Amino acid sequence: MKPRQTQLPKGARIYLPDEAERKRHVEASLLGVFRRWGYREIVTPTFEYSDVLATGTDVDVQGNMFTLVDRETGRTLALRPDITPQIARVVATRLRDEPKPIRLAYVTNVFRYDEPRVSHYREFYQAGVELVGLGQPEAEVEVIAMAIEGLRALGLERFQIDLGHPDFFRGLLDEAKTDAAQGRELRAALARKDGSTLERLAADLAPPAHVRDALLALPTLFGRETVLERAAAFARNERSARALANLAEVYRLLKIYGLAESVLLDLGEIRGFDYYSGTYFEAYVAGFGASVAGGGRYDDMLGRFGYDCAAVGFAFDVGRALSVMETQGVPVALPGPDFFIIDFTRDKTAALSLARRLRDLGASVARDIISRGLEESVAYARAQRVRQVLVIGHPRAGAGEVVAMNLADGSERALAVCEILEHPEQVLRGGSHA
């Protein structure tokens, strides 16, 4: 018989139990932060009609959608490549008349047919928020503050937020009167921090001297508040000046929040150029070569669905957050069952009654159904990180008694089954429900 192929498709990942526990810890921690800031969870469908998804999705991302055909209608479906356009459509169609602002949170998976990158797969998980209906700079500050709180909630250290505004660069492109191809070349050179190519392109464009100087200075406009002062000399068009004023106000508010030390300004960062209409930020952790979170203002997104409304949001990449936590040695508790019941008697009444009673009180209980020796069963319980073992039919127990074994400190005691059923706190004190 030919062996069956068992490998996963490229870009897919399995989370084994311990990994899944860590993943849930990250997601629950971040969702807890979002809820403390007043955000409510929304759940969107994994797949939709591809033309509907395309309405709010950038062309590059559209080309990387996983597609399939709806058998019933023959229309092309797609797995969501991004959740923000879905939420934008929901707000534009279902929540349009809700009082503003609308604060929404999500924990979900998205799918993109692109090359897997650092701790990033073709199916990856995000935890994020969307703040809809606030055009003021404080909306950006709120989501940046949540991102920083999320990093801290995960126990991460040595992080920074890189904050920019693509309209500063767009204003320079307008002044230089670039066409689409020239703009793409400039962006590519800027993304690589390629000064020599920038010089060549700027020479070919022959823009006004201050625009040329600004384009060449962009890779160096990175740092703290002095960046704003340096950039002001180049902001001679309304679009760039407006972007700089917005960035200055966001930075001022971040100082009031006490968060400015975690933020670096970067006017040469143009990732998200086609997506974001205002401030854009990414969160980096020292020693890790990719951002773990990112977001910004996307006021034009809801307009694609017929509803002009301000919006800002951000998302954590859960897989990358997990990788950084592992690199930094952040501990995550990996609890096993509170109780493990071993029953050497033929009558299973006591075992089932104890299990039901303890579960009713919120404890987690597993039973050893395999017939094996006590040492083997206890070894299995240790491997599962069980806190307490309850042995029915133990040689040192009398009739109607169990031996309660605390695996943390090695203590043992005999207890009457009826006493545990009536006063379960006797054993709960030795588990996680003290």
N, C-alpha and C positions, 0 to 999 in steps of 0.2 A: 504494500500500500504506500503510495507516494506521501511523504510527510507534508502536513498542511503548513502553509506559510503563516507565520505568527507575528511578523514585524508590523509596527505601526506605520501609518502613512507619514511622510515627511512633514514635520511641523506639528505633530500631535504629541501629547504628553499624558502619562498616567500619574496620578497622585496616589501613592500607596498610603496606608492608614496614618503613619506618623506625619508624612508630608501633607496629607489632607487635613490633619489636625492643625498643623502650622498655618496652612492656607486659611482655614476657617478662623483661626485666631487673628490673622491680619484683617480679614474681611469684617469680622465682628468688631475689632478695635476701631477701624476706620468708620464703620457705620455708626458706632457709638459716638464718635466725634461729631459726625454730621447731625445726628439726632440732638446732641447737646446744643447745636447752633440753630435748631428749629427746622431742620430739613426732614421731609417725609419721603418714604421710599416709594418708587414707581417701578413697575415691572413691565417691560415691553416684549413683544414676540421675537423669537429667535430668527424667524424668516418672514419676509414680506415680498410683495411684488417688486421686482428689481427696478422697474421704472419709477415707482414711488420712492424707494430708497435713494435712487439716483438724484432725485430732485434736490435733496439736501446734502449730497455727497460730492466731494471734489473729484475732478476727472481722474486724477492719478489713483485715487482710492477705488473709484468705480471699476477701473480696469483690473483690480485685484479682488473683486467680489467672487465668492463661491456661488455658482448659480445651478439651478435645477429647474425642471419643468413641472408645472402643476398638471397632473393627469386630468383633472376635471375641466379646466378652462383652456389648457394649452399655453397659458401665459408663463413667462419666465419668472421664477422666484429667485431670491437671493438670501443667503445668510447675512445678518446685519454685520457690516464692516465697522460700524461706529454707532454708538447709541445716541449721541447728541442730535443728529438729524431726526431720529425717531421722536425724541422728546420735543424737539422744536415743532414737529408736525402735530403731536398730541396737544401741545399748548395752543397752537394756532387753530385747531379744530374742536377740541373738547374742553379746553380750559381758558379759552379766550375771555370769557366774561367773569372769571374768578378775580377776586380782589388781588391787586399787586402789592408787593412782590410775591411771586410764587417760588417757593424753595423746595426743590426736588432732589432726592438722592437715589443712588442705584448701586448695586453690586451685581455684575453680570459678565457673560463671556461675549466676545466679538470674534469675527473670523476674517482674515485677510490672506489672500493667496500671494504672499511675498516671501522672500528668503528669511528663514529664521535668523534672529539676531541675538544679542546678549540677553540670555534669560527671557527670551521673547519668541513665542511660537506662532503658528498659523491660527491656532485657537488660543486666545489669551484672555485673561480676566482683568476687569477694571472695577474700581470702586471710586465713585465720584459724585459730583453735585452739579446742578444747574440753578442759577439764580436769575429769574426772569422778571423784567419789569423795572429794573433800576439802572438808570444811565449814569448815576453819579460815580465818581472815582471810589467812593467808599465801598461800592459793590466789589470792585477788584480787590480792595484791601481785605474785605471779608473772606474771599475765597483763598487769598494768599495766606491769611492768618490761619484758616482751617488746614491748609496744606502743611504749614509748619507744625500745628498742633497734632496733625496726623503723623508726621515724622517722629515727633516726640512720643506719641502714644505707642508707636511701634518699638520704642527704645533705641532709635537710631541717633547716632552722634556724628559730629563733623560734617554737617550738611550745609548747603547754601542754596538760595533761590536766585537764579539768573533772570532778571527782569528787563524786558525791552518793549519797544513800540514800533511795529513795522511801518507805521505812517511817517515816521521820521525819514526812512529810506524811500518810501513812496514819493514823498514831497521832492526829494532830490532827483528821482527819476523823472518826475513831471518837469522840473526845471531844466533837466538835461535833454528833454524832448526825445526820450528813447522810444524805440518801438519794442514790440513784445520779445523779439529774439535778442535784442541788446539787453533788455531787462533780465532775461533768463541768464545770459552770460555773466552779467554783473553779479547776480545772486549766486551763481555757482562759484565764482571766484571768491566772493565774500564768505560763503559757507566754508570754503577751504582755507580761509585767511591767507589767500594767495596774493601777496602784495604786488608782485611783478606783473601778474596778469591784470590786476586792477589798474595799475599804471598804464599798461598798454591799451586797455579798453577805454580808460578815461581820456587818453591821448587821441584815440580814434573818434571819440564823441565830440571832443573839443568844446565842452560846456563852459559857461562862465567860470572864472578862476576860483570863486568861492565854492562852487559846486564841485569842481575837480578836487579842491583841497578837502572838501567834506567826504567825498567818496574814498579818497586815499586814507583819510583819518579814521574811517569807520571801524576797521579792525582794532584800533587802539582805544576806542571810546568804551572802555570797560573798567568798572571800578565802583567807587562809592560816590558820594554827592558831588565831588569835583567834576565828574563826567557831565553833569548838567550844565555847569559853568562853561566847560570846554565846548560842548555841543551848541550852546546858545550862539556862539559866533558864526555857526554855519546855518542856523535856522532862519533864513531870510525869506522863505516862502511861507504862506499861511498854513499849509498842511503840516510841514515839519515843525513850525512854531507851536501849533496847536497840540501836536503829539508830545512835544517836549514839556509844554505846560501841564498836560494831563499826567505825564510821568512824574513831574516834580510834585504835583499834588498827591499822587499815590505814595510817593516816597515820604512826603511830609506826614501823611496819616500813618504810615508804617512806623515812623519814629514815635508818634503818639502812642501807638500800640506797643511800643517797646520791642519792635521786631526788625528795625533797620539793620542791625548788626548781622542778621542772617541773610541780607539781600545785597546782591551785586547788580549794578545797572550795566546793561550790554546793548548798546545801540547798533552794534554790528551783527547781532543775532537775527536772522531772517527766516528761521524755520517757522512753519505755520503761516508763511506770507500770504498764501491764497485763502486761508481759513479765517484768520483773526482780523477784526476790524480795529482793535485797540490794543491795549497792553497785552503782553504775552509773557508767560514765565515757565521755567522748568526748574525742577528740584533735583539737585545732584548731591551725592554722598561721596566723601573722599575715598579714593581707591576703587571706585566703581565707574566703568567707562560709559555709562548711559544714564539718562535721566530716569528717575523712579516715579515722577509725577510731572504733570504739565497742564497748562490751560491758559485761559485768557478771555478777552471780550470778543463776541461774535455777533454784533448787532444786526448783521445782514442775513443771518441764517433764517430767522422766522419769516422774513420778507419773502423768501423763496416759496413759502406756503401761504402767501397772501395775508400776512399779519406782521406789520412793521412794529417791532417791539425790541427793546434793549435786552441783552442777555449776556451772562458771563458764567464760566464754569471751569472745572478742572477734574482730572482723574488720576488716580494712582494706578500704576501697572503692578498688579498683585505679584506676579512672578518675579519681577525685578526686586520688589520690596523683600520678598522671601530670600532672594539671593544675597542682598545686602545684609539682611539680618544674620544670615549664616556666616558671612564674611566677618562681621563685627562680633560674632559670638553672642548675639542677643538670645537669652534663654526663653524658651516657650514651654510652659508646662504641658506635658503629654500624659494626662491622667488615664488610667484604665478603669475598669469597673470598681465601684465601691465595695461590692461583695462578690464572692465566688462560693457557691454552695456545692459541697461534695457530699454525696449521699451513698452510704454503703448498705442501706436497707432496701428490702424489696418494696415496702410501702412508701410511696413518694409523697404522701399527704403532707408531712412536716416540711419537706423541701419546697413543695409548691406553695404552701401557706406562707412560709417565711418570705419566699421570693415575691409573692403578690403583696404582702403587707409592706415590705420595704420599698418596693417600686411605687406603691400608692403614696408613700411619703417623699417621693422624689429621688430615692437612691437608685443607682444603676446596679443591676444584679445579673450575673451570669451563672449558669449551672453546669456542672461537670457531668455530662451525660455518658461519656466514655467510661467503661469499666477498666480501671487501672489502679495501681498501688497508690498509697497516700503520698509518698515522696514524689512520684511522677506528677500527680495532680497539683501538688503545691508548687513544684518547679514550673509547671505550665502557668499557674496563677501568677507567679513572680514575673514570668516572661510577658504576661499581659498587663503588668503593673497594677495588679489587684491590691487593694488596701487591706481588706480583711477576708479571711477564709472561714466559713462556717462548715464544720464537719459533723454530719449526722451518722451515727453508728461508729463513732471513734472508740477504740478500745478503752480509753480512759474516761469515757462518758457513761453515765448511768442511763437508765430507761427514761425516755422523754427529754434527754438533754442533748445539747450540741457543744462542741468545743470551738470557741471563737479564737482564731489565730490572727494576731496583728502582725502583718508581714514587715511593717516598718521597724518595730522595736523587738520583734521576736517573742512577745508575751503571749500566753495562752490562758484561757479560763473556761470553765464549764458553766453553761447557763441553761436553764429550763426553757424548752421551746415555748411553753405557754406564757412564761414571763416575757420573752422577747416579743411575742405577738401582742401582749397587753402593754408592755413598756419598751417599745423598740429603741428608745433613747439609750438603753444600756449598750447596744452595739453601735448605734449611730454616733455616739461620742467617740468611738474608736475609728470611725471612717471620716469622710469629708464633710459630714453634716453635723459637726460639733456645735 
